[in-house]
């Protein structure tokens, strides 16, 4: 993307945010209590909305809903991989090309890496300055972040990690943005960096210097979803409890990660094995719809916190025990304002406590907020409240339905991916097995490894014996095996264990046999010490059960083909799709055929409800509409424990799961802005086999 077009995109996004936040040439500083805007201490409530995970047409509505939900600030990242924008927190995501810089080592005291990082950061900051987006220029950016969750790497690297983080801090400060810089999960953050907390709970966190405010840069609203895993849901009572715990301990800034998670369109999902949906059980769901009761419950929490703001920023809390599991945190200002937080940390039992000669009933695992130290404005565990200081609010639970549309797929046709000519036109041949990412440079999920093996006519298995076995060791992430042009089987890794071994019978004949192995990436690694060195693709190949026992094919000559023939012909675009002969007729007979392209057309349905493709009839692959990628799909079934869920007690992703025994993700978001009124082109590449004729367009309805 050219700089000029990026600048226009950034300007649009932040003009929308500026209109909602109304910042005008602000001085942004901090002290031990909070961020100060023009000298005024503020309690700031923020939400992460990553603009690449939605469409430009959705941005204004998302920002409006965030503002209506009680948010002051939008948080988004700057991605090195061509997705550029930022507000509040400026975090780094690395592009795959960076790993190919000679002599580079990620996130350590390494000159090639520091040069690349400094050049990128300088470029982004200058773009922000050109658009006058920093608060010191009258724009909306009040904080920036350098690095992201570096603490574990810093400790593992020792002196080199310390030297790097010190360099990164100095480099950022020298850019003179006029706003403070933040480092999250970095206890070693050097001055003037503000170190901040990420997690499900951050009430135990304290900044590394007494003159820095207490910031929570990622309050996890849920958790990401992985193919083969369940859907993780965090009860809003627990999330509200966590936020109130943080505020009552003196916290002054909370950012929900995520407030709207959105969709990993195209091949942007990381992990690996993270789903195309990045819903995150957020207050605004993947499709931009409000999720209840989470949205309204948090909105009431934010309102109650704002009623306490003056007292919160004016004093440190006085803590009084009200019982074994019960406390009062009281904030009092010189001007006479008073706010109290009454907490019950017991995970099972409700309690009646006495505070200031008044009785208060506290549900288990909850906090009541008293903006005047007398009347309860909000309790974190109660959906329905009718207290003197607030209007009676009833919060309903969203009932999500995916309903049929009147739009039918028509003119289904198929095109077989060409496997027979593999190896004939390969531009890369080498002895031994090459790392997948080093060959593809992330230009495709797919890499073909092809070789041949000669079988003597004297082999015993040719005369009725047991077939030999092919073993393929892979560092991840998925593999499809073809022998003499015939599909033999597949194998997959998981997020917990990316590597795997395929073992299956080899249907070989006398003479020369062709082996074609399609290695498939399912997202790139994005976290971990020196993850740029992690291997992908095939690591070893051997035949077992021959008369000479094992035959190692690892170090013989291999040919490589990056991507699919259909990709090179751009079958996903209207022009490319019309350049080949598609097969018409019933798709039922092809329903289990692997490595097949399908296309159909459909008209856009009426209305304005969000749309999705129901892909449950398919196996694994990718899907495009009018040439734009909806992402990877995979009907792998969720394994987990979905039996119970309670907000009571410490939350972890394994605590509240749903979708067990169902495909992890069967609906794939179709932005309405991608559609034409008629004749929209749908293209699917299916790796395993599925019934494309059963793909349907559905609408998302919330009752």
C-alpha positions in Angstrom: 0.0 0.0 0.0 1.4 3.4 -0.9 2.0 6.0 1.7 -0.5 8.4 0.3 -3.3 5.9 0.4 -2.4 4.8 3.9 -2.5 8.4 5.0 -6.0 8.8 3.6 -7.1 5.7 5.4 -5.6 6.8 8.7 -7.1 10.3 8.3 -10.6 8.8 7.8 -10.3 6.5 10.8 -9.1 9.1 13.2 -11.4 11.8 12.0 -14.2 9.5 13.1 -12.5 8.9 16.4 -11.7 12.6 16.9 -15.4 13.5 16.4 -16.2 11.2 19.3 -13.4 12.1 21.7 -13.3 15.9 20.9 -9.6 16.4 21.8 -8.2 19.8 20.9 -4.5 20.5 21.2 -4.1 18.6 24.4 -1.2 18.4 26.7 -0.8 14.8 27.8 1.2 14.0 30.9 1.0 11.6 33.8 1.6 11.3 37.5 1.2 8.5 40.0 -2.6 8.7 39.9 -3.5 8.8 36.3 -3.0 10.2 32.8 -3.5 14.0 32.8 -5.2 15.7 29.8 -4.5 19.4 29.9 -3.5 19.0 33.6 -6.7 17.2 34.6 -6.5 13.7 35.9 -8.8 11.3 34.2 -10.1 7.8 34.6 -10.0 6.5 31.0 -11.9 3.5 29.7 -10.8 2.1 26.4 -11.5 -0.7 24.0 -9.4 -2.5 21.4 -10.9 -2.4 17.9 -8.4 -3.5 15.2 -9.5 -1.8 12.0 -8.2 -4.5 9.6 -10.5 -7.0 11.3 -13.5 -5.0 10.1 -14.3 -3.0 7.0 -14.2 0.8 6.5 -17.9 0.8 6.2 -18.2 -0.7 9.7 -15.8 1.8 11.5 -18.2 4.6 12.2 -20.9 2.3 13.7 -18.3 0.5 15.8 -16.9 3.8 17.2 -20.4 5.1 17.9 -21.3 1.9 19.8 -18.0 2.1 21.7 -18.8 5.6 22.7 -22.4 4.8 23.7 -21.0 1.9 25.8 -19.1 4.4 27.9 -15.7 4.2 26.3 -13.4 7.3 26.1 -10.7 5.8 23.8 -10.2 3.4 21.0 -7.1 1.2 21.0 -5.7 -0.2 17.8 -2.3 -1.7 16.6 0.2 -0.9 13.9 1.0 -4.0 12.0 4.2 -4.3 10.0 2.6 -6.5 7.5 0.9 -3.7 5.6 -2.0 -3.0 8.0 -1.2 0.5 9.3 -3.1 2.5 11.8 -2.9 3.4 15.5 -4.5 5.2 18.4 -3.6 5.2 22.0 -1.3 2.2 21.8 1.2 1.7 19.1 2.2 -2.0 19.1 4.3 -4.0 16.7 3.5 -7.0 14.5 6.3 -8.4 12.4 6.1 -9.1 8.6 7.4 -12.4 7.3 10.0 -10.7 5.1 11.8 -9.4 8.2 13.1 -12.9 9.0 15.1 -12.9 5.7 17.2 -9.9 6.6 20.8 -11.2 6.8 22.0 -11.6 10.3 18.7 -10.7 11.9 17.5 -11.9 15.3 14.1 -10.7 16.5 13.5 -8.6 19.6 17.0 -8.5 21.0 20.1 -6.4 20.9 20.6 -7.1 17.2 21.6 -4.3 14.8 19.8 -5.5 11.7 16.6 -5.9 13.7 17.0 -2.5 15.4 17.6 -0.8 12.1 14.4 -2.3 10.6 12.3 -1.5 13.7 13.6 2.0 14.0 12.9 2.7 10.3 9.4 1.4 10.6 8.6 3.2 13.8 10.0 6.5 12.5 7.9 6.1 9.3 4.7 5.5 11.2 5.2 8.3 13.7 6.0 10.7 10.8 2.8 9.7 9.1 0.9 10.4 12.3 2.6 13.8 12.6 1.8 14.6 8.9 -1.9 14.0 9.6 -1.7 15.9 12.9 -3.0 12.9 14.8 -1.1 13.3 18.1 -3.0 15.0 20.9 -0.2 17.6 21.0 -1.2 18.6 17.5 -5.0 18.5 18.2 -5.4 14.9 17.2 -6.8 11.9 19.1 -3.7 10.0 19.9 -3.0 10.4 23.7 -0.7 7.4 24.3 1.6 5.3 22.2 3.1 1.8 22.8 6.5 0.5 21.8 7.0 -3.3 21.9 4.4 -5.7 23.2 4.5 -8.1 26.1 8.3 -8.2 26.0 8.8 -9.1 29.7 9.2 -12.9 29.3 11.6 -12.5 26.4 13.6 -9.9 28.3 14.0 -12.2 31.2 15.0 -15.1 29.0 17.6 -13.0 27.0 19.2 -11.4 30.1 21.6 -8.6 29.3 20.8 -8.6 25.6 17.1 -8.2 26.4 17.7 -5.4 28.8 19.9 -3.6 26.3 17.3 -4.0 23.6 14.4 -2.7 25.7 16.5 0.3 26.9 17.4 1.1 23.2 13.7 0.8 22.2 12.6 3.2 24.9 15.3 5.7 24.0 14.5 5.4 20.3 10.8 6.0 20.9 11.2 9.0 23.2 13.5 10.7 20.7 10.7 10.7 18.2 9.1 13.6 20.1 5.5 12.6 19.7 4.3 14.9 22.5 2.5 12.0 24.2 3.7 9.4 26.8 4.9 6.0 25.8 3.7 2.7 27.3 5.3 -0.8 27.5 2.9 -3.6 28.5 4.1 -6.6 30.6 7.5 -5.2 30.9 8.5 -4.7 34.6 11.9 -3.4 33.4 10.5 -0.5 31.4 13.0 2.4 31.7 11.9 5.9 32.4 9.9 7.7 31.1 8.1 4.6 29.8 5.0 3.6 31.7 4.9 -0.1 32.3 1.4 -1.6 32.1 -0.5 -4.9 32.9 -2.2 -7.4 30.5 -4.3 -10.2 31.8 -7.7 -11.5 33.1 -7.0 -9.7 36.3 -4.6 -6.8 37.1 -5.5 -5.8 40.6 -2.2 -7.2 41.9 -0.2 -5.1 39.5 1.9 -2.0 40.5 4.0 0.1 38.2 7.8 -0.1 38.5 8.1 3.5 39.8 5.9 5.3 42.4 5.4 8.3 40.1 3.8 6.3 37.3 0.0 5.6 36.9 -1.5 2.1 37.1 -2.6 1.1 33.6 -4.3 -2.0 32.3 -3.6 -2.2 28.6 -5.3 -5.5 27.9 -8.3 -6.5 30.1 -9.2 -9.8 28.3 -12.9 -9.8 27.5 -12.7 -13.5 26.4 -10.2 -15.5 24.5 -9.3 -16.3 20.9 -10.5 -19.4 19.2 -8.4 -22.2 17.6 -9.4 -24.7 15.0 -10.2 -27.9 16.9 -10.9 -26.0 20.1 -14.0 -24.7 21.8 -15.5 -21.2 22.0 -14.3 -19.4 25.1 -16.8 -17.2 26.9 -16.0 -14.9 29.9 -19.0 -14.2 32.0 -19.6 -10.4 32.2 -20.0 -10.6 36.0 -16.5 -11.8 36.3 -15.1 -9.2 33.8 -16.9 -6.4 35.7 -15.6 -7.7 39.0 -12.1 -7.7 37.6 -12.4 -4.1 36.4 -13.9 -2.9 39.7 -11.0 -4.7 41.6 -8.5 -2.9 39.5 -10.2 0.5 40.0 -10.5 0.0 43.7 -6.8 -0.7 44.0 -6.0 2.7 42.3 -6.0 1.8 38.6 -6.9 4.6 36.3 -6.9 3.2 32.8 -8.6 0.1 31.4 -8.5 -1.2 27.9 -10.7 -4.1 26.9 -9.0 -6.6 24.6 -11.2 -6.9 22.6 -14.1 -4.5 22.6 -14.8 -5.7 19.0 -12.7 -8.6 17.8 -13.8 -8.8 14.2 -12.6 -11.2 11.5 -9.2 -12.4 10.4 -9.9 -11.9 6.7 -7.6 -13.4 4.1 -4.6 -15.2 5.5 -4.0 -12.8 8.4 -5.0 -15.2 11.2 -1.9 -16.0 13.3 -1.2 -18.5 15.9 -0.9 -20.8 14.1 -4.4 -22.5 14.1 -6.3 -19.3 15.2 -9.7 -19.3 13.5 -10.9 -16.8 10.9 -13.3 -15.5 13.5 -11.6 -13.2 16.1 -14.9 -12.7 18.0 -13.2 -12.9 21.5 -16.6 -12.9 23.2 -16.3 -9.1 23.0 -19.1 -6.6 23.9 -19.5 -5.9 20.1 -19.5 -9.2 18.3 -17.5 -10.2 15.2 -20.3 -8.9 12.9 -20.6 -5.5 14.7 -23.7 -6.4 16.7 -24.1 -5.6 20.4 -23.6 -8.7 22.6 -25.9 -8.8 25.6 -25.7 -8.8 28.6 -22.0 -8.0 28.2 -22.4 -4.7 26.5 -25.0 -3.1 28.7 -23.6 -4.5 31.9 -20.2 -3.0 31.2 -21.9 0.3 30.1 -23.5 0.5 33.6 -20.2 -0.3 35.2 -18.5 2.5 33.2 -21.3 4.9 34.3 -20.8 4.1 37.9 -17.0 4.4 37.7 -17.4 7.9 36.0 -19.6 9.0 38.9 -16.6 8.2 41.2 -14.0 9.9 39.0 -13.2 13.0 41.0 -12.7 11.0 44.3 -10.7 8.3 42.5 -8.2 10.6 41.0 -7.9 12.8 44.1 -6.8 10.3 46.7 -5.4 6.9 47.4 -7.9 4.3 48.8 -8.3 3.6 52.5 -8.8 -0.1 53.0 -11.0 -1.4 55.8 -11.8 -5.0 56.5 -15.5 -5.8 56.7 -15.0 -9.5 57.3 -12.8 -12.4 56.3 -13.5 -12.1 52.6 -14.9 -8.6 52.6 -13.3 -5.1 52.3 -14.2 -1.5 51.8 -12.0 0.7 49.6 -12.8 4.4 50.2 -11.6 7.4 48.2 -12.1 10.8 49.7 -11.1 14.2 48.2 -10.4 17.4 49.9 -13.4 18.9 48.3 -15.6 16.5 50.1 -16.4 13.9 47.4 -16.4 10.3 48.5 -16.6 7.0 46.7 -16.5 3.5 48.1 -16.1 0.0 46.7 -17.4 -2.8 48.8 -16.1 -6.2 47.9 -17.0 -9.8 48.6 -14.2 -12.2 47.4 -15.9 -15.4 48.6 -16.6 -17.7 45.6 -19.8 -19.2 47.0 -21.4 -17.2 49.8 -23.3 -13.9 49.7 -22.7 -11.6 52.6 -24.4 -8.8 54.5 -21.8 -6.2 55.6 -22.0 -3.0 57.6 -20.3 0.1 56.3 -20.8 3.6 57.7 -23.6 2.3 59.9 -25.5 1.0 56.8 -26.1 -2.6 55.8 -25.2 -3.8 52.3 -25.9 -7.2 50.7 -23.0 -8.4 48.5 -23.4 -11.4 46.2 -20.4 -13.8 46.1 -17.5 -12.7 43.9 -18.8 -9.2 43.5 -18.1 -5.5 44.2 -20.7 -2.8 44.9 -19.8 0.7 43.8 -21.0 3.6 46.0 -20.3 7.0 44.2 -21.3 8.9 47.4 -20.2 6.4 49.9 -23.9 5.7 50.7 -25.9 4.5 47.8 -25.1 1.6 45.5 -25.0 2.6 41.9 -23.8 -0.8 40.6 -23.0 -4.3 41.7 -20.8 -6.3 39.4 -22.8 -9.5 39.8 -26.3 -8.1 39.3 -27.9 -7.6 35.9 -31.0 -6.0 37.3 -30.7 -3.1 39.8 -33.0 -0.4 41.1 -30.8 1.7 43.3 -31.6 5.4 44.2 -28.7 6.7 42.1 -29.6 5.0 38.9 -32.5 4.2 36.6 -33.8 0.7 36.7 -32.0 -1.3 34.0 -32.9 -4.7 32.8 -30.3 -6.5 30.7 -31.4 -9.2 28.3 -29.2 -11.9 26.9 -28.6 -11.8 23.2 -30.3 -14.6 21.3 -28.2 -15.2 18.2 -29.8 -16.8 15.2 -28.3 -17.5 11.8 -31.3 -17.5 9.5 -31.7 -18.4 5.8 -31.6 -15.7 3.2 -33.6 -15.5 0.0 -30.3 -15.6 -1.9 -29.5 -19.0 -3.6 -26.2 -20.1 -5.1 -26.6 -20.8 -8.8 -24.4 -22.1 -11.7 -22.2 -24.3 -9.5 -19.1 -25.5 -11.4 -15.9 -27.3 -10.4 -12.3 -27.3 -11.5 -9.7 -29.9 -10.5 -6.3 -28.6 -9.2 -3.7 -30.0 -11.5 -1.6 -32.6 -9.7 -0.4 -34.7 -12.6 2.2 -32.2 -13.8 3.7 -31.5 -10.4 7.5 -31.4 -10.5 7.7 -30.8 -14.3 7.8 -27.0 -14.1 9.3 -26.5 -10.7 11.8 -23.7 -10.5 13.4 -25.0 -7.3 15.1 -28.3 -6.9 17.5 -29.2 -4.0 18.9 -32.2 -2.2 17.1 -32.5 1.0 14.0 -30.9 2.5 13.7 -27.1 2.7 11.8 -25.2 5.3 8.4 -24.2 4.0 8.4 -20.6 5.0 11.9 -20.1 3.6 10.6 -21.2 0.2 7.1 -19.6 0.1 8.1 -16.4 1.8 4.4 -16.5 2.9 3.2 -15.9 -0.6 0.9 -18.9 -0.2 -0.3 -21.3 2.5 0.7 -24.1 0.1 4.0 -25.7 -0.8 4.4 -28.9 -2.9 7.3 -31.2 -2.1 7.8 -33.7 -4.9 10.2 -36.5 -5.5 10.3 -40.0 -7.1 11.3 -43.4 -5.9 12.2 -46.5 -7.9 10.8 -49.8 -6.8 12.4 -53.1 -7.9 10.1 -55.6 -9.5 11.5 -58.2 -7.0 10.0 -56.5 -4.0 7.9 -58.9 -2.0 4.9 -56.6 -1.5 4.4 -56.6 -5.3 3.5 -60.3 -5.0 0.7 -60.1 -2.5 2.7 -58.9 0.5 1.8 -56.1 2.9 2.1 -52.6 1.3 5.0 -50.5 2.5 4.3 -47.6 4.9 5.2 -43.9 4.1 6.2 -41.9 7.1 6.4 -38.1 6.8 7.6 -35.9 9.7 6.4 -32.4 9.6 7.0 -29.3 11.8 3.5 -28.2 10.9 0.9 -27.3 10.2 -1.1 -29.7 7.8 -0.2 -32.2 5.1 -1.9 -34.0 2.2 -0.2 -37.0 0.6 -0.4 -38.0 -3.0 1.2 -41.1 -4.5 1.2 -41.5 -8.2 -1.4 -38.8 -8.5 -3.8 -40.5 -6.1 -4.7 -39.0 -2.7 -3.4 -41.2 0.1 -4.3 -39.3 3.3 -3.8 -36.2 5.5 -2.4 -35.3 8.9 -2.4 -32.2 11.1 -0.7 -30.5 14.0 -2.4 -28.5 16.7 -1.6 -25.2 18.4 -0.2 -27.2 21.4 1.9 -29.3 19.2 2.5 -28.0 15.7 4.6 -30.9 14.7 3.2 -34.3 13.7 4.0 -37.5 11.8 1.9 -38.9 8.9 1.9 -42.7 8.6 0.0 -44.5 5.9 0.2 -47.3 3.3 2.0 -46.4 0.1 0.4 -47.7 -3.0 3.6 -48.2 -5.0 4.2 -50.1 -8.2 7.2 -51.5 -10.0 9.4 -48.9 -11.6 9.3 -45.1 -10.9 6.8 -43.8 -8.4 5.9 -40.1 -7.9 5.4 -38.8 -4.4 3.8 -35.4 -4.0 3.4 -33.9 -0.5 1.3 -30.7 0.0 2.4 -28.9 3.1 -0.1 -26.4 4.3 0.4 -23.4 6.7 -2.5 -22.4 9.0 -1.2 -19.0 10.1 2.2 -17.9 11.2 3.7 -18.0 14.7 3.4 -14.6 16.4 4.6 -15.2 20.0 7.5 -17.0 21.7 11.2 -16.6 22.0 12.8 -16.2 18.6 9.7 -17.5 16.8 11.3 -16.4 13.6 13.5 -19.4 13.8 10.7 -21.9 14.2 10.5 -24.5 11.5 7.6 -25.2 9.2 6.9 -27.8 6.6 8.3 -31.3 6.0 11.4 -32.4 8.0 11.8 -36.1 7.0 10.4 -38.7 4.7 10.9 -42.5 4.7 9.5 -45.7 3.4 9.2 -48.7 5.7 8.3 -52.4 4.9 10.5 -52.8 1.8 12.7 -55.9 1.5 15.6 -53.7 2.6 13.5 -52.4 5.5 13.7 -48.6 5.7 14.4 -46.3 2.7 15.2 -42.7 3.7 14.0 -40.2 1.1 14.9 -37.1 3.1 18.2 -36.3 1.4 17.4 -37.2 -2.1 16.5 -34.6 -4.8 13.2 -32.8 -4.2 11.4 -30.3 -6.4 9.3 -27.5 -5.0 6.3 -25.6 -6.2 5.0 -22.6 -4.3 1.2 -22.3 -4.2 -1.5 -23.9 -6.3 -2.0 -23.8 -10.0 -5.4 -22.2 -9.3 -3.7 -19.5 -7.3 -1.3 -18.7 -10.1 -4.2 -18.5 -12.6 -6.0 -16.2 -10.1 -9.2 -18.3 -10.3 -10.6 -16.3 -7.4 -11.0 -13.2 -9.5 -13.8 -12.7 -12.1 -11.2 -12.5 -15.0 -9.2 -15.5 -13.8 -12.3 -17.6 -13.2 -13.4 -17.1 -16.8 -10.0 -18.2 -18.2 -10.4 -21.9 -17.6 -12.9 -24.7 -18.5 -15.1 -25.4 -15.4 -17.0 -28.7 -15.1 -20.7 -28.3 -14.9 -23.3 -30.7 -13.5 -24.1 -32.3 -10.2 -21.6 -31.8 -7.5 -22.9 -34.7 -5.4 -20.5 -37.2 -7.2 -17.6 -35.0 -6.3 -18.5 -34.4 -2.7 -15.5 -36.4 -1.4 -13.0 -35.3 -4.0 -9.9 -33.4 -2.7 -8.0 -30.5 -4.2 -11.0 -29.0 -6.1 -12.0 -25.5 -6.9 -15.7 -24.6 -6.9 -17.5 -21.5 -8.1 -21.0 -20.2 -8.1 -22.9 -16.9 -8.3 -25.5 -15.4 -6.0 -27.4 -12.1 -5.7 -27.1 -10.0 -2.6 -30.1 -10.4 -0.2 -32.2 -7.5 0.9 -32.0 -5.9 4.3 -29.1 -4.7 6.4 -28.5 -7.6 8.7 -24.9 -9.0 8.7 -24.3 -12.0 6.5 -22.2 -15.1 6.7 -21.5 -18.3 4.6 -22.5 -21.5 6.2 -19.6 -23.8 5.3 -20.5 -26.8 7.4 -20.8 -29.1 4.4 -17.1 -28.6 3.5 -13.8 -29.8 4.8 -10.8 -27.5 4.8 -9.7 -24.7 2.5 -10.2 -21.1 1.6 -13.1 -19.0 0.3 -13.4 -15.8 -1.7 -16.2 -13.4 -2.7 -15.7 -11.2 -5.7 -11.9 -11.8 -5.5 -11.7 -10.8 -1.8 -10.7 -13.5 0.7 -13.1 -14.3 3.6 -10.3 -16.4 5.1 -9.4 -20.0 5.9 -12.2 -22.4 6.7 -11.9 -25.8 8.5 -14.6 -28.0 9.8 -12.5 -29.5 12.5 -14.6 -30.4 15.5 -14.2 -28.8 18.9 -12.9 -30.9 21.8 -13.3 -29.6 25.4 -15.4 -29.6 28.5 -18.7 -27.7 28.0 -20.6 -29.0 31.0 -20.5 -26.1 33.4 -19.9 -22.4 33.5 -20.1 -20.0 36.5 -18.9 -16.5 36.9 -17.8 -17.4 40.5 -14.1 -17.8 41.0 -11.0 -17.1 39.0 -11.5 -17.2 35.3 -9.4 -19.1 32.8 -10.1 -19.9 29.2 -10.9 -23.6 30.0 -13.6 -22.5 32.5 -16.5 -21.5 30.3 -16.5 -23.4 27.0 -19.2 -23.9 24.3 -19.5 -25.7 21.0 -18.1 -29.1 22.1 -18.7 -31.7 19.4 -19.4 -29.1 16.8 -17.2 -27.5 14.1 -15.1 -24.8 15.8 -16.3 -22.4 13.1 -18.9 -23.0 10.5 -20.1 -19.4 9.8 -17.8 -17.0 7.9 -18.5 -13.3 7.9 -19.4 -11.8 4.5 -19.2 -8.0 4.6 -22.1 -6.4 2.8 -19.8 -3.8 1.4 -18.1 -6.5 -0.6 -21.3 -7.4 -2.5 -22.8 -6.2 -5.7 -26.6 -6.2 -6.1 -26.4 -9.2 -8.5 -24.1 -12.0 -9.7 -21.5 -12.1 -6.9 -18.7 -14.6 -7.6 -18.1 -17.2 -4.8 -15.0 -19.3 -5.2 -14.0 -22.1 -2.8 -10.8 -24.2 -2.8 -11.5 -27.4 -1.0 -8.5 -29.5 0.2 -10.3 -32.5 1.6 -13.6 -32.9 -0.1 -17.0 -31.5 0.7 -20.4 -30.8 -0.8 -20.2 -27.3 -2.2 -23.8 -27.4 -3.3 -24.9 -27.2 0.4 -23.0 -23.9 1.1 -25.6 -21.3 1.9 -25.7 -17.6 2.7 -27.3 -16.8 6.1 -28.1 -13.6 8.0 -27.2 -12.9 11.6 -30.2 -11.9 13.7 -30.1 -10.9 17.3 -33.2 -11.1 19.4 
